[in-house]
Amino acid sequence: MHFEKKSLDEFWVAGISVRTTNQNGQSQKDISGLWARFITENIAGKIDNKCDESIYCFYTDYESDFMGRYTTILGYKVNTVEHIPEGLSTKVISASKYRIYKSTGELPYCVLQTWMEIWESDTKRKYLADFDVYPPDAFSSENPVVETYLSI
């Protein structure tokens, strides 16, 4: 699987979150529910200090590896966590090196396929914070490109 490498400085995120696990398909249910809540509660309209309009789906606070419990935060990269509405989650993402994978095709299946290939690989992961970046046109484009950042 092709990837690029990149180092990122520390940054903040804000959004809604759920604690989940990949065991027994639980994460698919929980993360689907998070997306539904993100849309129905207009989370995009509640966060004023976004760095850009890309939607970020973070996987962090890993209990162990990808089969242990972890937190998913769906939201935005933000300039500051000041004035974030009550009820939303915030987290600082520490500086790290990443492998960047690109998923192209029908959502969410192309992103899930990328994750399945990552899980089956022997990549030495840091399990700090991994995330998918959905560009603003991801859900209206015929051939969206979603980037997956894997902390290494």
C-alpha positions in Angstrom: 0.0 0.0 0.0 1.4 3.4 -1.0 1.9 6.1 1.5 3.7 9.4 2.1 5.5 10.5 5.4 5.0 13.8 7.1 5.7 15.4 10.5 3.0 17.5 12.1 3.3 20.0 14.9 1.0 19.9 17.9 -2.6 21.1 17.2 -6.1 21.2 18.8 -9.3 19.5 17.7 -12.9 20.0 18.8 -16.0 17.9 18.0 -18.1 15.1 19.4 -16.7 11.9 20.7 -17.4 8.3 21.6 -15.4 5.6 23.3 -15.5 2.4 21.3 -13.6 -0.8 20.2 -13.1 -2.6 16.9 -14.2 -5.9 18.5 -17.5 -7.4 17.3 -18.2 -4.6 14.9 -18.8 -2.2 17.7 -16.8 0.7 16.2 -18.9 0.6 13.0 -22.1 1.1 15.0 -20.6 3.7 17.3 -18.9 5.7 14.6 -21.9 5.6 12.2 -23.9 6.9 15.1 -21.4 9.7 15.7 -21.6 10.7 12.0 -25.4 10.8 12.3 -25.3 12.9 15.4 -22.7 15.2 13.7 -25.1 15.9 10.9 -28.4 16.1 12.8 -27.0 18.3 15.6 -25.2 20.6 13.0 -21.8 20.3 14.8 -20.2 22.2 11.9 -22.3 25.2 12.8 -21.3 25.1 16.5 -17.5 25.4 16.0 -16.5 28.9 14.9 -12.7 28.7 15.2 -12.0 26.0 12.6 -8.6 26.0 10.8 -10.4 24.9 7.6 -13.7 23.2 6.5 -12.2 19.7 6.3 -13.9 17.2 8.7 -11.5 15.2 10.8 -12.2 11.8 12.4 -9.7 11.2 15.1 -8.8 7.9 16.8 -7.0 8.4 20.1 -6.6 7.5 23.8 -5.8 3.9 22.8 -6.1 1.4 25.6 -3.6 -0.9 23.8 -3.6 -1.6 20.1 -6.3 -1.4 17.4 -8.4 -4.1 19.1 -8.5 -2.3 22.4 -10.8 0.5 23.4 -10.1 4.0 22.0 -11.8 7.3 21.6 -13.1 8.6 18.3 -13.5 12.4 17.9 -15.4 13.7 14.9 -15.0 17.4 14.3 -12.5 20.0 13.2 -8.9 21.1 13.6 -9.2 24.4 15.5 -7.1 27.5 16.1 -8.1 27.6 19.8 -10.3 25.8 22.2 -11.6 29.0 23.7 -15.3 29.5 23.2 -16.0 25.8 22.3 -19.6 25.1 23.2 -20.3 23.0 26.3 -20.9 19.4 25.5 -18.2 19.2 22.8 -14.9 17.4 23.2 -11.5 19.0 22.8 -8.1 17.4 22.7 -4.6 18.5 21.9 -2.9 16.2 19.4 0.8 16.0 20.1 3.5 16.5 17.5 4.2 13.3 15.7 5.4 11.6 12.4 2.7 10.1 10.2 2.2 7.8 7.3 -0.4 9.3 5.0 -2.6 6.9 3.0 -5.1 8.1 0.3 -8.5 6.5 -0.1 -10.5 7.1 -3.3 -13.9 5.8 -4.2 -17.3 5.3 -2.5 -17.6 6.5 1.0 -17.3 5.1 3.7 -16.2 1.9 2.0 -12.9 3.1 0.5 -11.8 4.5 4.0 -12.7 1.2 5.7 -10.7 -0.7 3.1 -7.7 1.5 3.8 -8.0 0.7 7.6 -8.4 -3.0 6.9 -5.1 -2.9 5.0 -3.4 -1.0 7.8 -4.7 -3.5 10.4 -3.4 -6.4 8.3 0.1 -4.8 7.8 3.1 -5.0 10.1 3.4 -1.3 10.5 5.0 -0.2 13.8 2.3 2.1 15.0 2.7 4.7 17.8 -1.0 4.6 18.7 -0.9 8.3 19.6 -3.6 9.8 17.4 -4.6 8.6 14.0 -7.1 10.4 11.8 -9.0 10.6 8.5 -9.3 14.0 6.8 -12.5 14.5 4.7 -12.2 17.5 2.4 -15.2 19.9 2.2 -16.4 18.3 -1.0 -15.9 14.7 0.1 -19.6 13.9 0.3 -20.6 15.7 -2.9 -17.7 14.6 -5.1 -18.0 11.6 -7.4 -14.5 10.5 -6.6 -13.5 11.9 -3.2 -10.0 11.5 -1.8 -9.8 11.0 2.0 -6.4 11.1 3.7 -5.7 8.7 6.6 -2.9 9.8 8.9 -1.3 6.9 10.9 1.0 7.9 13.8 4.4 6.2 13.6 
